Amino acid sequence: MDQVSLVIILLAALLIPLIMAKFKINSLPTAVMEIIVGIVIGPSVFNFVNTSDLISQLSTIGVIVLLFLSGLEIDFSLFKKRRTALTPLEQKNAVNTPKYSPVRLSVYAYSTIIVLSLLLAAAFKVSGLFSDFWLAAILFGTISLGIVIAALKEQELLSKAFGQTILLISVFGELVPMMGLTLYASVYGSNSQSLWLLLLILAVAALLLLRFKPFFRFYQNINKSTTQLDIRLAFFLIVTMVTVAESVGAENILGAFVAGIVLKLLNPSETTRERLDAIGYGFFIPIFFITTGVDLNLRTLLTSGKTLLLIPLFFLAYMVAKIGGYWVLKLRFKQANALAGTALTATTMTMVLAVLRVAKSMKTITSDQSGAFLLAALLTCVISPLIFNKFYSAEKEDLVKTAVHFIGANLSTVPVAQQLRKGWYDVSMYTNHPENYQTYHAQVPVTLMENFTAQDLQDHGVFDTDILVLGHIDAERNYELAKAAKAYGVRRIIVRFEDRNVPNEHEDELRELGVEVYNTPEANITLLRALIESPSTLLLLNDTENSIYEVRVLNHLYTDVQIKNLQFAQDITISQVIRNRKLIAPNGNTTIMYGDRLIFTGNKQTAAQIRQALATAN
């Protein structure tokens, strides 16, 4: 019978994402749907499944892996002190931007959550509705990091200030309750030991971090598909930290969470992350969520009048505890987005499940109370993402076009500038030739300057740009200006360099500085060769509707996806995939990986939007 129940759970885990995709159920997180299905197949409705020792053990592994992956989700680079020396362009764009960084806003916002959680917990204790003050405060302060990340990814917000702020608030919403739960279990747990022993967990974590720091620097040289050293290391960290945590009287989920943080600090590759996600979300974690639903017997829960009262009250407490963040977010973001972000941070599930699991093992909470907390958390996962998607819209700071400044107005640069102006670029052009100014100023924005010295360009704001194109025919001048622009802080510089009278070491020097160098004669040679080898190339070059694009894939929405399954597969043709500096001839079954460079052709209107979507860091 145990095996039959497990088969039913695994079948449900297989069918849930398929059904959600079939009926386009995007508003509910998969975890919430798995719990709901668990309720349906459990004693609450059909009673197809009953938990057994085997299923309980797999469920326990599931929550351990879930907390491990939650620790792995934390992006500690967001906490790093930002450089104070901004480039002049950044200073210029920051003039009208409120002086509130994502870190500062997140600290303020989560501070309000702590205060409100304590006040709400006190209110429940005074009213007699729930007497465990500290447990209630921990539960009300939780935020589901996984669900928040999924929602932000769908809107492509993780690389934007708003997304980073909400992400950091959610990180606090897992870190702080986890620490609070550890202290709670240490003080009130029957098996707890001295609090100072908890420091051993941090000591072991630090030792593991130092010991395996060089690991990812060389393991690829000896890694094979039959060894999977990075995955073996991950499970070694999990088991070690869980064992240490239980040995000092802490909860195993704390050890798993710390193990995830350790692996994150070891800076694993994206491929390692993907394989761990596949193991966790492909097997163990769905069993945990579905089993959680199975263990919720609604027939018993909903017969209790007090439980029926607690469900909406707990739901309101989850929401009200986060409401202070609204006024904090308004300091930088518009009102509708402040509301959307506040609603999203009210989403809670992962840590609630972990906290309730610990509280039930400590017998500090009844099954009815646990069920009320869980059902209220389910409601937040249904309602909060709906509010977020309803009210969020792009901030003005996210709609700023990429600035491109051309030095030199000629037949090579003007047509390019004309095409770029139709897309996501703000183009300006500068020349020191009056005749060129007279010829081209009616076609593109051209500024006539007397001199092209580095100081003159700096004074006129020419170096205040995202991309600087030095298209002047004078290679020596381009060389000097490129170095000056690099020293000034221009992020990306493209230089025309084709005068063979200038020593080649100048070209090599520019490349070493990170400057992109192009050569018109060499480009012509490459083009002629392509025409000879591929006659259809001429059709593409003469096509006014289509163009060639190159983009680096930074958006996780489009990674680990076969080309034929891309949502815009019919709109573009991918001719080359560049991965680890190697060319791959793609076909429909080729899987796009994070960091791949795609060379593709497509309609100039739609392809530019597709390129923007693929390149958006997420």
Secondary structure, DSSP 4 states (H G I P E B T S, - for coil): -HHHHHHHHHHHHHHHHHHHHHTT--SS-HHHHHHHHHHHHSTTTT------HHHHHHHHHHHHHHHHHHHHH--GGGGSPPPS---HHHHHHTTTS-S--HHHHHHHHHHHHHHHHHHHHHHHHHHTS---HHHHHHHHT---HHHHHHHHHHTT-TTSHHHHHHHHHHHHHHHHHHHHHHHHHHHH-TT---GGGGHHHHHHHHHHHHHTTTHHHHHHHH--TTT-HHHHHHHHHHHHHHHHHHHTT--HHHHHHHHHHHHHHT---HHHHHHHHHHIIIIIHHHHHHHHHHH--HHHHTT-HHHHHHHHHHHHHHHHTTTHHHHHHTTTS-HHHHHHHHHHHT---HHHHHHHHHHHHTT-S-HHHHHHHHHHHHHHHHHHHHHHHHH----GGGSPPEEEEEE--STTTHHHHHHHTTTTEEEEEEES-HHHHHHHTTTS-EEE-S---HHHHHHTTTT-SSEEEE--S-HHHHHHHHHHHHHHT-SEEEEE---TTS-HHHHHHHHHTT-EEE-HHHHHHHHHHHHHH-TTHHHHHH-SSEEEEEEE---GGGSSEEGGGSTTTTTEEEEEEEETTEEE---TTPEE-TT-EEEEEEEHHHHHHHHHHHHS--
